[in-house]
Amino acid sequence: MATIDGKNILNTWKMALLTGSYDSLFRYPKRKTVKYTNYAEVDGINPLLSKFETEPRKVSLNFFIKHNSEVDARNTIFDFFEEMNAVKYRTMNLENGLTHELRYDRTQRLRAIRLFDYGDGGTTFTMDFIEDAPAIDSNITSPVGGIRLKGMYAINGVDFGDFGIHPEGEIGEVLKYPDVKDPFFDGRTYDLETRMLKHKEITLKFWINSDSKQEFVHNYQAFWNAFAKPGRQQLYIREAGGTTEVYYMECTSYKVTWIDKPLARFSIKLCIPVVTWSSGVTSIYTVLEDATYGYLADENGNILILN
């Protein structure tokens, strides 16, 4: 059963945690804003990725309490509020295989349910908490189980299917040609001799399936750890015909069906600093060479000498 600071919430407060709470519990945290340089004369951006840090995450928990009267409901909810609002973190084990350290933020959406004009009733309410550090074990990096549907995506050489993950929906926005940068301007004239491309931010939609809750939680953590690290990560996209470098930005949605074999649909937002394909079919990598010998050169054809 779900516990808070070791107390069973059903036995202690006659409350039950509603399943919609798992959506915010599993939603990956947002990455702190990445600083970068963006020059008109080069493609894309140059992000500073030496550290990986996340924003505190808001967790909304939905509760149901059965009561004999409105007074009984108010008293129980007030007692619960007083305990949640105590100093330090609340340690929550909410039957999802993870232990969350949460601090109380606010109570919202309190709604009484009366089936009759008298007798027993119930109340649903939502409490918001803040999780400063995600309840994810950084040592879990290798997926287990997985699904047979593979070959669509891979992260750092590991197929998404190994995590039990498969893409959902259209991929057109991923493959769309990136926007063109404004040309370099020296204060008097625009340089129209070169055309540089902007970086891309893409949102990928997936579903994740597992044979057990334990496998689901394991792969949920392993998939996060594949992105939650410094530097650029290697993302293979079959439709793009190759691999490109990305970094994680945020999880834009997470919807969980928490049954014997849990299923979730979720979306993650990634940044491609420099797009390495110019169409939705072919992956193109450009190496600048001088016209005579084919040696590595700069944009003006001057041979580069590497020490």
N, C-alpha and C positions, 0 to 999 in steps of 0.2 A: 504494500500500500504506500501511497504518497506520504512523505514525512517532511516536517519542517523543524529544524533543530532537534531531530530525533523523535518528535511527537507525531503520532498518526493523526492526520487532519480529520479523518472520519470519526475516530473515537474521541478525540479531544474537543473538536468544535462542531461535530455533526455536519461536516462539509465534504463535498466531493469536487475534485478538479475536473472541469469540463475539457473534452478532447481538443477543442480549438486552441487551448493553451500551448499545445505542442508546436504550433506554427511559429510562434515567436521564440520558443525555446531552442528550436533547431535552425532558425534563420541565422546564417553566418554573419558575424559582425562586419561593420563597414571599416575599410582601411582609412587611416588618417590621410589627409590630402598630400599627394606626392608633388613635390616641387620639381620644376623642369625648366630647361632653356628651350627657346623656340625661335630659330633664326629663319629669316626669309630666304636665305640662299642655300638651305639644306632641306632635305625631305624630313618630315615628321618632327619629333621632339627628342630631347635628350633628358630623360627623367633621372632623378637622383634616388636610387633604389638600394642604398647601402643598408637601410634599416627597414624592417617590416613592423609597423605599429597599427593597432586598431583603435577605433573610437569605442567608448563605453556603449553597451548595447541595452536598449530598453526591452524589457520582457513583460508582456501583458498576460497575466494569469486570470482565467475565468473560473469562478467558483459558484457552486450551488449549495444552498443551505436549506434544509427542511426545518420548519418550526411550527409551533402550536399557536402562536399569536404574533402580531406585529411587535409587541414589546419584547417577546422572546427573541425575535430576529434582531432587533436593534441592539439588545444587550450582548448577544453572541458576536455580532459583527464588530461592536465597539471593543469587546475584549480581544478579538482577533486583531483589530487595528492597533491596539495598544501594544500587543506582542510583536507585530510586524514592524512597528515604528521604533522599537528599542534600538539602542546604540549598537554599532558593529554590524556585521553581515548576518543574514539569515542563511543557514545551510539547508538547502532544499534538495531532497532526493525524490524526484517526481516520476518514478517508474519508467524512465526512459534510458536507464543505463548510465546516466551522467549525474554528477553532483554539482549543483550550482551554488555559488556564493553571491547572494543578491542583497541589495540594500533597498529599502522601501522608498518609493517616490510619491505616489498618490493613489487615491481610490476614485474610480469613475464608473459610470453606467450601472447604477444600482437599480434593480427592477424587481418589484414584488409580483409574485404569481399567486393568485387566489382562484381555485377552481370552483369554490362555493362561497356564499356569503358568510360562512362560519366554518370553524374546524381548522384542520391542518392546512398549511400553505407552504410556500417556498419563496426564496429570493435568490436571484442571480446578481452577481456584481463582479467587477473587474478591478484588480489591483495592478498597478504598474510598479515594476522594480527596475533597478539598474544593475547590470552585470559589468563590472569593470574589466574583468579578464574572462575570456570565453572558457567554458568548461570542456575543453578539448585537450586530450593527451597528445603532446607534440611528438611523443615517441612512436605513435601509431602511424606508420608511413606506407605500409604495404597492404593492398586490398586482399580480401578473402572472398571466396565464392565467385560472385559475378554472374553475368548473363552471357548467352551465346551470341547475342547481337553485338558485333564488334566491327571495327574498321572505320568508323565515322570520325572519331576524335581520339587524340592521345595527348597526354600531358607529360613532358619529359620522358617520352618513350613508353609510357604506361597507358594502355588502351582504356578509355572510359568504361567500356564493357566490363573490365576487371573489377570496377567499383560497383557494378550493377547499374550503371548509368547509361542512358540512351537519349539522344536529342529528340526534341518534340517541337513541331511547328516548322515554319518556313525559315530558310537560311539566307533569304535575299539580302537582308540588311548586313549580314556578315560579309557577303561577297561584293556588295556595291562598291563601285569605284570611289576612292576617297576624294574629298574636296581639294581644290587647288588653293594654295596659299596666295595671299596678296603679294605681288612682286616687290622685290627690294627697292626701297626709295631712299635716295641719298640726300633728300631735302630739296632737290631740284627736278630730278627726272626719275622715272621708273625703269628698272631693268627688265626688259621684256625678252631677253635672250634665253632665259631659262624658265622652266615651269616646275615648281616644287609642290609636292603633295603634303597635305596635312596628315596628322595622326588620325587614328580611328578609335572610337569607343563603341564596343559591340556588346549586346546583351544576348546571352545564349540561354535557351529554355531546355530543360531536361526533366526526365522522370528517373527515379531511383527505386529499384525493386530488390527485395532480399527475401531469403527463405526463413529468416528469424529476426527477432528484435535485436539480438546480439550482433548478427551479421550487419544489420542496418546501421547500428551505432558505430561499429568498427569502421565500415566503409565511409560513413559520414565524416568521421574524424580523419581517415586517411586521405580522402579527397580534399579536405580543407588544407591539410598539411602539404599537399602537392603544390598549392598556390601560396600558402602563408609563409613565405621565406624571402630573404633579400634577393635582389637581382631580377633579371628577366627570365621568364619560364618559356620553354619550347612547346608551343601548341601546334599539333598536327590537325589540319582540317582537310578531309578527303576531297570535298567539293572545290577547295582552293588549289588542290594539286600539290600541296607541300606543307612545310612547317614555317611558322612565323613566331616572332618573339612577343610575349604579352606580359602584363602584370595585372594582378587582381585589384579591383576597385571596391565593389560591394555586392551584396546579395540583395536583389531587388524584390524577391518574393520567395516564400516557402510555405507550402500547404501539405500537411501530413494527414494520412489516413492511418491511425494507430490501431491496427488489429493484429491478429496472430502473425500475419506476414505483412509488415508495414510497407506502405507505398507513399512516396512523396513526389510532388512536382515543385520545381524551383527554378529560379533564374539567377544567373550571375552576370555581372558587368565587368568586362575586361577592357584594358587599353592596349592597343597595338601602337607602339611608339613610331615605328616606320613600317608601312605596309609593304610587304615583299611580293605582292602579286598585283598586276595591273588589269586583270580580268577575272571573271569568275571561274575560269577554267585552268589557266596556266600560271604557275608560280615562276616569277622572274627575279633573278638576282643579277645586279649590274656590277661589273668590275671595270674600272676605267683603265685604258691602256693607251700608250703612245702609238701613233700611226705607223712608225717605222719598224720597231723591234717587238712590239707587243708587251713591253714592260709596264709594270704598275705606274700609273701617272695620275696627275690631278686633273681637274676639269679643263684646264688650259692645255693639256697635253704635255706638261713638263714632267719628266721622269722623276719618280720619287726614290730617293736613296735611303734605305733603312739601316740604321746602325745596330 
